[in-house]
Structures are given as structure tokens and as C-alpha cells.
Amino acid sequence: MPKEYACRKCHALTNGRICPICHSTDLSPNWSGLVIIINVKESQIAKALNITTPGRYALKVT
């Protein structure tokens, strides 16, 4: 299974070397917690975390 990286800027998870959400290359293999956002308009969690695009996100990135 490939290692997943979390973007330090927007916390999106990816298997690649570029963030699929903000296109940053500042990624970290050290992250914890996982939230999957499907409907950003209805999600209270997405609003609290300022997430505007559906996807998989880390809760904490170091």
C-alpha cells in the first residue's frame, strides 16, 4: 500500500507529490486523524475546518 502524504497548507491527503486541492508541494508523511468530506455545503465539519472541496483530509499535520 502506498504511503499517503498530507498537505501542510490545506491538509488534503494524497499518494502523489503534489496536493490535488491546492497544488502545493509542501507535503508531510506525518499526519493523524482522517475526515472525508462529501457534501461541503451541508457539512458542519467542513465549515469548521474551512474546507471548500470534497475529499479526504488529515486533522493534524506535522
Secondary structure, 3 states (H helix, E strand, C coil): CCCCEEECCCCEEECCCCCCCCCCCCEECCEEEEEEECCCCCCHHHHHCCCCCCEEEEEEEC
